[in-house]
Amino acid sequence: MPYSRPTREDDPVHLVRTIARLAQMLVELRDEYVREPRSDTLDQIERRLDELSVLRQQLRERRDEQRLEVEEASQEP
């Protein structure tokens, strides 16, 4: 695995990585459901989608925070 740059805890990179992991889980759950349709698999898919929704909101909030930081930094003398 290639080296990735260190990031701050509030950097959206952490959220993006978590989103990618959940997206991969959804692909795997889809494959599982296609092989053997079961209601508990659909339950898992729904939970992961709920988690993605929460992460989307967190990402939006972090982006807004970063935008404000950049604006404030650009206004400093």
KOLNU-984496 format. One line per field, with one value per residue: residue number from 1; x, y, z of N, C-alpha, C, O in turn. Coordinates in Angstrom, 3 decimals, decimal comma. Last residue first. Example, Ala and Ser with C-alpha at 12.3 -4.5 7.8 and 13.67 -1.06 7.14 Angstrom:
<marmars>
num <- (2	1)
nc1 <- (12,850	13,190)
nc2 <- (-2,250	-5,690)
nc3 <- (7,080	7,800)
cac1 <- (13,670	12,300)
cac2 <- (-1,060	-4,500)
cac3 <- (7,140	7,800)
cc1 <- (12,900	13,200)
cc2 <- (0,030	-3,300)
cc3 <- (7,870	7,800)
oc1 <- (13,409	14,236)
oc2 <- (1,138	-3,319)
oc3 <- (8,039	8,465)
</marmars>
This chain:
<marmars>
num <- (77	76	75	74	73	72	71	70	69	68	67	66	65	64	63	62	61	60	59	58	57	56	55	54	53	52	51	50	49	48	47	46	45	44	43	42	41	40	39	38	37	36	35	34	33	32	31	30	29	28	27	26	25	24	23	22	21	20	19	18	17	16	15	14	13	12	11	10	9	8	7	6	5	4	3	2	1)
nc1 <- (-4,907	-7,320	-8,790	-7,910	-8,829	-11,566	-11,631	-10,637	-12,612	-14,843	-14,039	-13,978	-16,725	-17,714	-16,504	-17,761	-20,418	-20,150	-19,384	-21,696	-23,461	-22,239	-22,495	-25,250	-25,391	-23,933	-25,660	-27,770	-26,447	-26,060	-28,730	-29,406	-27,729	-28,810	-31,318	-30,550	-29,688	-32,052	-33,440	-31,630	-30,606	-27,646	-26,365	-27,282	-26,256	-23,507	-23,355	-24,179	-22,097	-20,031	-20,972	-20,942	-18,211	-17,460	-18,724	-17,285	-14,797	-15,481	-16,104	-13,578	-12,249	-13,685	-13,019	-10,297	-10,333	-11,181	-9,585	-9,471	-6,952	-4,770	-2,645	0,191	-0,176	0,523	2,311	0,594	0,848)
nc2 <- (40,420	37,992	36,935	34,385	33,178	33,134	31,415	29,090	28,603	28,187	25,838	24,100	24,027	22,846	20,352	19,417	19,239	17,281	15,135	14,778	14,007	11,596	10,102	9,658	8,109	5,872	4,780	4,065	2,118	0,222	-0,488	-1,659	-3,867	-5,262	-5,888	-7,558	-9,667	-10,485	-11,519	-12,658	-14,224	-15,083	-13,620	-11,058	-10,692	-10,672	-8,393	-6,499	-6,719	-5,682	-3,091	-2,257	-2,271	-0,146	1,897	1,814	2,686	5,254	6,461	6,413	8,181	10,493	10,979	11,537	13,794	16,092	16,574	16,397	15,285	15,830	13,324	12,309	10,729	7,285	4,947	2,189	-1,175)
nc3 <- (8,494	7,415	5,416	5,036	7,338	6,814	4,605	5,774	7,683	6,021	4,758	6,941	7,553	5,205	5,429	7,740	6,823	4,817	6,434	7,940	5,906	5,161	7,482	7,426	5,089	5,811	7,711	6,024	4,536	6,539	7,020	4,519	4,545	6,712	5,643	3,567	5,137	6,260	4,052	1,220	-1,640	-2,511	-4,521	-3,962	-1,400	-1,924	-3,504	-1,590	0,219	-1,375	-1,703	0,978	1,498	-0,141	1,273	3,659	2,688	1,793	4,222	5,383	3,667	4,176	6,842	6,531	4,890	6,173	9,291	11,984	12,386	9,621	8,128	6,214	3,012	2,566	0,652	-0,873	0,000)
cac1 <- (-3,955	-6,351	-9,161	-7,661	-7,380	-11,055	-12,129	-9,910	-11,213	-14,819	-14,293	-12,734	-15,756	-18,138	-16,172	-16,307	-20,079	-20,630	-18,472	-20,443	-23,712	-22,418	-21,156	-24,661	-26,133	-23,439	-24,339	-27,993	-26,926	-24,888	-27,917	-30,094	-27,585	-27,433	-31,219	-31,176	-28,715	-31,031	-33,887	-32,107	-31,466	-28,648	-26,139	-27,550	-27,703	-24,068	-22,973	-24,952	-23,445	-19,964	-20,748	-22,206	-19,080	-16,973	-19,116	-18,709	-14,926	-15,015	-17,133	-14,663	-11,793	-13,692	-14,398	-10,741	-9,750	-12,193	-9,452	-10,683	-8,136	-5,348	-3,733	-0,505	0,268	-0,376	2,300	1,416	0,000)
cac2 <- (41,369	38,471	38,274	35,332	33,325	33,915	32,791	29,705	28,799	29,326	27,039	24,423	24,517	24,200	21,213	19,637	20,131	18,624	15,643	15,137	15,234	12,668	10,527	10,410	9,368	6,754	5,254	5,056	3,329	0,860	0,123	-0,454	-2,851	-4,757	-5,084	-6,266	-8,962	-9,923	-10,265	-12,856	-13,155	-15,667	-15,068	-11,629	-10,727	-11,685	-9,695	-6,693	-7,102	-7,067	-3,926	-2,330	-3,195	-1,489	1,632	1,467	1,359	4,251	6,354	5,647	6,789	9,938	10,661	10,444	12,545	15,251	16,589	17,004	14,501	16,243	14,300	12,434	11,860	8,425	5,832	3,396	0,000)
cac3 <- (7,906	8,422	5,860	3,946	7,142	7,948	4,483	4,650	8,103	6,946	3,969	6,233	8,543	5,571	4,295	7,738	7,919	4,459	5,402	8,608	6,647	4,174	7,047	8,537	5,181	4,748	8,128	7,084	3,861	5,913	8,087	4,999	3,487	6,775	6,869	3,256	4,285	7,148	4,645	2,596	-1,126	-1,623	-4,396	-5,287	-1,587	-1,027	-4,056	-2,825	0,627	-0,896	-2,882	0,246	2,222	-0,445	-0,114	3,654	3,314	0,828	3,185	5,993	3,784	2,824	6,467	7,404	4,389	5,537	7,836	11,416	12,750	10,896	8,088	7,500	3,828	2,439	1,815	-0,926	0,000)
cc1 <- (-2,580	-5,330	-8,209	-8,002	-7,074	-9,557	-11,566	-10,345	-10,422	-13,386	-14,231	-12,900	-14,451	-17,166	-16,554	-15,886	-18,574	-20,254	-18,862	-19,446	-22,438	-22,626	-21,231	-23,286	-25,561	-24,121	-23,750	-26,667	-27,213	-25,294	-26,709	-29,298	-28,228	-27,197	-29,826	-31,142	-29,268	-29,935	-32,844	-32,458	-32,015	-29,491	-27,257	-27,392	-28,072	-25,572	-23,559	-24,659	-24,345	-21,327	-20,725	-22,086	-20,417	-17,828	-18,667	-19,206	-16,383	-15,131	-16,744	-15,792	-12,883	-13,244	-14,462	-12,164	-10,209	-11,644	-10,501	-10,631	-9,413	-6,614	-4,158	-1,564	-0,479	0,070	1,315	1,259	0,894)
cc2 <- (40,788	39,383	38,825	36,777	34,346	34,167	33,675	31,166	29,506	29,634	28,286	25,695	24,925	24,821	22,651	20,538	20,424	19,631	17,065	15,723	15,708	14,011	11,648	10,942	10,258	8,109	6,203	5,647	4,435	2,135	0,841	0,264	-1,543	-3,660	-4,462	-5,337	-7,598	-9,215	-9,663	-11,510	-13,493	-14,559	-15,744	-13,157	-11,347	-11,824	-10,834	-8,062	-7,319	-7,572	-5,394	-3,200	-3,360	-2,541	0,227	1,155	0,907	2,839	5,275	5,438	5,906	8,473	9,996	10,018	11,357	13,916	15,665	17,115	15,075	15,432	14,661	13,525	11,888	9,501	6,968	4,231	1,239)
cc3 <- (7,716	7,774	6,910	4,347	6,057	7,801	5,606	4,505	7,007	7,399	4,843	5,411	7,862	6,574	4,596	6,589	7,956	5,548	4,997	7,605	7,355	4,874	6,015	8,131	6,285	4,794	7,078	7,551	4,872	5,185	7,498	6,089	3,942	5,740	6,991	4,461	3,885	6,361	5,579	3,196	0,258	-1,003	-3,610	-5,247	-2,938	-1,251	-3,233	-3,413	-0,577	-0,445	-2,476	-1,002	1,508	0,261	-0,529	2,242	3,322	1,401	2,181	4,990	4,383	2,854	5,105	7,063	5,231	5,005	7,224	9,894	12,132	11,138	9,503	7,408	5,150	3,414	1,560	0,345	0,000)
oc1 <- (-1,681	-4,925	-8,284	-7,558	-6,094	-9,077	-11,147	-9,510	-9,635	-12,999	-13,649	-12,000	-13,887	-16,821	-15,804	-15,014	-18,171	-19,825	-18,006	-18,751	-22,140	-22,043	-20,386	-22,954	-25,407	-23,488	-23,142	-26,554	-26,934	-24,564	-26,377	-29,203	-27,662	-26,549	-29,686	-30,958	-28,541	-29,323	-32,757	-31,842	-32,751	-29,133	-27,747	-28,173	-29,059	-26,100	-24,042	-25,572	-25,181	-21,676	-21,319	-23,000	-20,961	-18,133	-19,411	-20,017	-16,680	-15,516	-17,583	-16,370	-13,085	-13,801	-15,214	-12,465	-10,479	-12,420	-10,691	-11,533	-10,330	-7,257	-3,938	-1,395	-1,656	0,612	1,280	0,220	1,841)
oc2 <- (41,475	39,154	40,004	37,725	35,085	35,258	34,809	32,048	30,411	30,799	29,302	26,534	25,975	25,997	23,574	21,391	21,565	20,744	17,938	16,694	16,902	15,022	12,542	12,096	11,465	9,139	7,217	6,855	5,606	3,126	1,949	1,491	-0,463	-2,652	-3,287	-4,129	-6,604	-8,271	-8,440	-10,492	-14,463	-14,014	-16,812	-13,890	-12,075	-12,936	-11,828	-8,804	-8,223	-8,725	-6,243	-3,961	-4,462	-3,584	-0,498	0,249	-0,251	1,908	4,474	4,353	4,776	7,634	9,042	8,826	10,285	13,009	14,552	17,685	14,327	14,959	13,907	14,518	11,531	9,223	7,541	4,215	1,326)
oc3 <- (7,232	6,634	7,256	3,700	6,149	8,109	5,373	4,306	7,283	7,487	4,464	5,373	8,171	6,462	4,279	6,751	8,182	5,244	4,855	7,905	7,365	4,485	5,999	8,406	6,099	4,561	7,422	7,761	4,612	5,213	7,920	6,080	3,769	6,024	7,330	4,311	3,867	6,859	5,682	2,880	0,443	0,041	-3,975	-5,854	-3,041	-1,289	-3,775	-3,776	-0,578	-0,697	-3,140	-1,320	1,438	-0,318	-1,190	2,050	3,027	0,694	1,767	4,921	3,937	2,146	4,908	7,004	4,691	4,704	7,715	9,279	11,795	10,201	10,450	6,700	5,205	4,483	0,471	1,006	0,782)
</marmars>
